[in-house]
Amino acid sequence: MLNKGDTILFWLDDWNNTPLAESYPELFSFAKNKQTSALKTKSHPEIAELFQLPLLEEAFTQLQEVQNLVQTRALSNESDKWTITAGSDPYCTQKIYKRLVGQHDDHPVYKWIWKNRLQPKHRVFFWLLVKDRLSTKNILRRKGMDLNSYHCPLSSFITEETAQHLFIDCDFARMCWNIIGIDIPAPASFPSFSIAIKAQLRSPFFMEATILMCWTIWMARNELIFRRIGSNREDYIRMFFKEINLLHYRLRQDQHDSYNSWKQTLALLAA
């Protein structure tokens, strides 16, 4: 039972029905000190200073809930009380393990990222994208970097460059997705956008196509920003299929037939 709070870990101990690390996993990942006590957290004048900034949108929402919890939960001068919680079922190491590590229902895209046949640089790039940690201008602004402009260089409208805009909402991005026959649903966002692509492509290589198209958009954006080189539709198609062709060397022999058939289908869509 939480009383004084000096012997209870704020994130990891079960003082609020479930450990806060399980209730607010996104916010917990940004905590500077994951072993801090409830008393230290409660006594800190500004709870936001206890986290690595900037926070993701979901983590920021969780921060507001935790702030409200800290403000409404009163401490006392009595010592904390510890009890053993156990049900009627017999002891089982598997149950203890699950209790310690916690259980989370992760989005399937996080498995798809690491199970495809692309190069590690592509996988890490897409992981940063779905976690909203790719260095778009929006992220750089939130980190305090001073840029001449925070607008999307590929858009004909004055719009801030966020991951959502650059890879989904931007007219340029929609043009790129149309190259491989993807009609972007509305509303769409990462990582759920990957499920829509899977349903439309109906191919075992849907994840490779998703990541490489995002990679193509990112490379086109970098070429324009750092080298002042603009491209036309044919250049984007050529850039995309250059990466697709390299995928051939990373596949098993029994995957080549389905890969060649899929690549031909993409070529017809892009024609």
GIURBEL-V43666 format. One record per residue. RES is the residue in one letter. PHI is phi in radians with two decimals (999 if undefined). PSI is psi in radians with two decimals (none if undefined). OMEGA is omega in whole degrees, -180 to 180 (none if undefined). Layout:
BEGIN
[[RES | PHI | PSI | OMEGA] [RES | PHI | PSI | OMEGA]]
END
This chain:
BEGIN
[[M | 999 | 2.34 | -179] [L | -1.40 | 2.06 | 175] [N | -2.13 | -1.45 | 179] [K | -1.34 | -0.66 | 175] [G | 1.56 | 0.04 | -177] [D | -1.41 | -0.28 | 180] [T | -1.92 | 0.07 | -178] [I | -1.94 | 2.25 | 178] [L | -1.31 | 2.25 | -175] [F | -1.06 | -0.76 | -175] [W | -1.58 | -0.63 | -165] [L | -1.78 | -0.36 | -180] [D | -1.56 | 2.68 | -175] [D | -1.60 | 1.39 | 180] [W | -1.96 | -0.07 | -178] [N | -2.32 | 0.88 | -177] [N | 1.31 | -0.87 | 174] [T | -2.39 | 2.62 | 178] [P | -0.99 | 2.45 | -179] [L | -1.12 | -0.44 | 177] [A | -1.11 | -0.50 | 177] [E | -1.53 | -0.62 | -179] [S | -1.28 | -0.58 | -178] [Y | -2.28 | 1.16 | -174] [P | -1.12 | -0.64 | -180] [E | -1.15 | -0.79 | 179] [L | -1.16 | -0.68 | 180] [F | -1.03 | -0.62 | -179] [S | -1.14 | -0.34 | -180] [F | -1.70 | -0.05 | -177] [A | -1.15 | 2.32 | 179] [K | -1.23 | -0.72 | -180] [N | -2.17 | 1.80 | -177] [K | -1.39 | -0.12 | 180] [Q | -1.87 | 0.23 | -177] [T | -1.19 | 2.65 | -179] [S | -1.48 | 2.85 | 178] [A | -1.12 | -0.62 | -179] [L | -1.14 | -0.78 | -179] [K | -1.13 | -0.69 | 179] [T | -1.16 | -0.78 | 180] [K | -1.11 | -0.61 | -176] [S | -1.44 | -0.23 | -176] [H | -1.23 | 2.32 | -176] [P | -1.18 | -0.49 | -179] [E | -2.40 | 1.81 | -173] [I | -1.15 | -0.48 | -180] [A | -1.09 | -0.43 | -180] [E | -1.26 | -0.15 | -180] [L | -1.49 | 0.05 | -175] [F | -2.19 | 2.69 | 174] [Q | -1.32 | 2.17 | -178] [L | -1.85 | 2.65 | 4] [P | -1.43 | 2.72 | 178] [L | -1.58 | 2.64 | 170] [L | -1.20 | 2.83 | -177] [E | -1.03 | -0.78 | -179] [E | -1.15 | -0.68 | 178] [A | -1.16 | -0.64 | 179] [F | -1.13 | -0.69 | 177] [T | -1.09 | -0.73 | 179] [Q | -1.17 | -0.59 | 178] [L | -1.05 | -0.72 | 180] [Q | -1.11 | -0.66 | 178] [E | -1.19 | -0.72 | 180] [V | -1.17 | -0.69 | 177] [Q | -1.01 | -0.76 | 179] [N | -1.12 | -0.68 | 178] [L | -1.12 | -0.78 | -179] [V | -1.13 | -0.69 | -178] [Q | -1.22 | -0.60 | -176] [T | -1.57 | -0.28 | -178] [R | -1.59 | 1.95 | -178] [A | -1.52 | 2.53 | 175] [L | -1.82 | 2.86 | 179] [S | -2.28 | 3.10 | 180] [N | -1.56 | -0.05 | 179] [E | -1.32 | 2.71 | 179] [S | -1.23 | 2.60 | 176] [D | -1.13 | 2.57 | 179] [K | -1.96 | 2.32 | -178] [W | -1.99 | 2.34 | 177] [T | -2.35 | 2.72 | 177] [I | -1.65 | 2.13 | 178] [T | -1.72 | 2.14 | -179] [A | -2.60 | 2.46 | 178] [G | -1.59 | -2.89 | -179] [S | -1.45 | -0.25 | -180] [D | -1.24 | 2.62 | 179] [P | -1.19 | 2.81 | -180] [Y | -1.07 | 2.42 | 180] [C | -2.55 | 2.22 | -179] [T | -1.09 | -0.55 | 179] [Q | -1.11 | -0.73 | 179] [K | -1.14 | -0.70 | 178] [I | -1.13 | -0.73 | 179] [Y | -1.07 | -0.82 | 180] [K | -1.10 | -0.60 | 179] [R | -1.17 | -0.67 | -177] [L | -1.30 | -0.79 | -176] [V | -1.52 | -0.34 | -179] [G | 1.40 | 2.89 | 179] [Q | -2.24 | 2.26 | -180] [H | -2.30 | 2.47 | 176] [D | -1.61 | 1.57 | -178] [D | -1.34 | 2.60 | 176] [H | -1.13 | 2.43 | -177] [P | -1.06 | -0.37 | -178] [V | -1.07 | -0.48 | -179] [Y | -1.21 | -0.45 | 173] [K | -1.39 | -0.69 | -179] [W | -1.10 | -0.58 | -178] [I | -1.01 | -0.76 | -172] [W | -1.64 | -0.10 | -178] [K | -1.78 | 0.00 | 179] [N | -1.49 | -3.12 | -174] [R | -1.82 | 0.33 | -178] [L | -1.42 | 2.99 | 179] [Q | -1.25 | 2.69 | 179] [P | -0.96 | -0.62 | -179] [K | -1.10 | -0.62 | 179] [H | -1.22 | -0.72 | -179] [R | -1.14 | -0.80 | -180] [V | -1.13 | -0.71 | 177] [F | -0.99 | -0.84 | -177] [F | -1.24 | -0.59 | 176] [W | -1.07 | -0.76 | 177] [L | -1.08 | -0.63 | -179] [L | -1.15 | -0.88 | -176] [V | -1.23 | -0.39 | 177] [K | -1.57 | 0.07 | -180] [D | 1.00 | 0.77 | 179] [R | -2.16 | 0.16 | 175] [L | -1.26 | 2.48 | -172] [S | -1.35 | 1.12 | 171] [T | -1.31 | 2.95 | -178] [K | -1.11 | -0.55 | 178] [N | -1.09 | -0.76 | 178] [I | -1.15 | -0.73 | 180] [L | -1.12 | -0.64 | 177] [R | -1.13 | -0.74 | 180] [R | -1.15 | -0.41 | 177] [K | -1.52 | -0.01 | 177] [G | 1.56 | 0.25 | 180] [M | -1.43 | 2.32 | -178] [D | -1.58 | 2.00 | 179] [L | -2.04 | 2.74 | 177] [N | -1.12 | -0.59 | -180] [S | -2.66 | 2.53 | 176] [Y | -1.90 | 0.22 | -178] [H | -1.45 | 2.71 | 178] [C | -1.21 | 2.16 | -178] [P | -1.29 | -0.26 | -177] [L | -1.68 | -0.10 | -176] [S | -1.71 | 2.53 | 177] [S | -1.44 | -0.12 | 179] [F | -1.93 | 2.77 | 177] [I | -1.41 | 1.67 | -177] [T | -2.36 | 2.37 | 179] [E | -1.11 | 2.44 | -178] [E | -1.43 | 1.71 | 171] [T | -1.91 | 2.91 | 178] [A | -1.08 | -0.70 | 179] [Q | -1.03 | -0.80 | -179] [H | -1.23 | -0.85 | -172] [L | -1.07 | -0.72 | -172] [F | -1.78 | -0.19 | -176] [I | -2.29 | -0.96 | -170] [D | -1.42 | -0.49 | -176] [C | -1.10 | 2.47 | 178] [D | -1.02 | -0.62 | 178] [F | -1.10 | -0.77 | 179] [A | -1.10 | -0.74 | 179] [R | -1.11 | -0.64 | 176] [M | -1.10 | -0.72 | 179] [C | -1.14 | -0.75 | 179] [W | -1.15 | -0.59 | 178] [N | -1.14 | -0.42 | 178] [I | -1.01 | -0.64 | 180] [I | -1.84 | 0.33 | 173] [G | 1.37 | 0.45 | -180] [I | -1.72 | 2.14 | 175] [D | -1.73 | 1.91 | -174] [I | -1.19 | 2.12 | 179] [P | -1.26 | 2.76 | 178] [A | -2.15 | 2.22 | -4] [P | -1.42 | 2.76 | 178] [A | -2.39 | 2.54 | 179] [S | -2.76 | 2.80 | 174] [F | -1.45 | 2.52 | 3] [P | -1.60 | -0.06 | -176] [S | -1.11 | -0.40 | 179] [F | -0.99 | -0.57 | -179] [S | -1.11 | -0.57 | 179] [I | -1.19 | -0.69 | 178] [A | -1.12 | -0.67 | 178] [I | -1.16 | -0.71 | 178] [K | -1.03 | -0.75 | -178] [A | -1.17 | -0.58 | -178] [Q | -1.46 | -0.68 | -178] [L | -1.33 | -0.62 | -179] [R | 0.89 | 0.91 | -178] [S | -2.43 | 2.54 | 176] [P | -1.14 | -0.21 | -180] [F | -1.82 | 0.40 | -177] [F | -1.08 | -0.63 | -178] [M | -1.25 | -0.65 | 176] [E | -1.08 | -0.75 | 179] [A | -1.12 | -0.71 | 180] [T | -1.08 | -0.88 | -177] [I | -1.16 | -0.76 | -177] [L | -1.22 | -0.53 | 175] [M | -1.21 | -0.71 | 175] [C | -1.10 | -0.68 | 177] [W | -1.09 | -0.71 | 178] [T | -1.09 | -0.76 | 178] [I | -1.09 | -0.75 | -180] [W | -1.14 | -0.73 | 179] [M | -1.16 | -0.70 | 177] [A | -1.11 | -0.70 | 178] [R | -1.11 | -0.77 | -180] [N | -1.17 | -0.66 | 178] [E | -1.06 | -0.70 | -178] [L | -1.25 | -0.68 | -177] [I | -1.32 | -0.84 | -170] [F | -1.63 | -0.42 | -178] [R | -2.12 | -0.01 | 180] [R | 0.97 | 0.63 | -179] [I | -1.91 | 2.01 | 175] [G | -1.66 | 2.77 | -177] [S | -2.37 | 2.83 | 175] [N | -1.81 | -3.11 | -175] [R | -1.03 | -0.70 | -179] [E | -1.12 | -0.60 | 179] [D | -1.16 | -0.68 | 179] [Y | -1.17 | -0.70 | 178] [I | -1.09 | -0.77 | 180] [R | -1.10 | -0.71 | -180] [M | -1.13 | -0.75 | -180] [F | -1.13 | -0.83 | -177] [F | -1.27 | -0.38 | 173] [K | -1.07 | -0.76 | 178] [E | -1.24 | -0.67 | 178] [I | -1.08 | -0.72 | -180] [N | -1.13 | -0.62 | 179] [L | -1.18 | -0.40 | 179] [L | -1.08 | -0.48 | -179] [H | -0.94 | -0.65 | -175] [Y | -1.38 | -0.11 | -179] [R | -1.89 | 0.09 | -178] [L | -1.71 | 2.71 | 172] [R | -1.25 | 2.79 | -178] [Q | -1.06 | -0.66 | -177] [D | -1.29 | -0.08 | 179] [Q | -1.72 | -0.13 | -173] [H | -1.15 | -0.69 | -178] [D | -1.12 | -0.83 | 180] [S | -1.17 | -0.59 | 178] [Y | -1.14 | -0.80 | -179] [N | -1.11 | -0.69 | 178] [S | -1.13 | -0.74 | 179] [W | -1.13 | -0.73 | -179] [K | -1.14 | -0.64 | 177] [Q | -1.14 | -0.68 | 177] [T | -1.10 | -0.76 | 177] [L | -1.09 | -0.70 | -180] [A | -1.11 | -0.66 | 178] [L | -1.17 | -0.68 | 179] [L | -1.15 | -0.64 | -176] [A | -1.43 | -0.25 | -176] [A | -1.17 | none | none]]
END
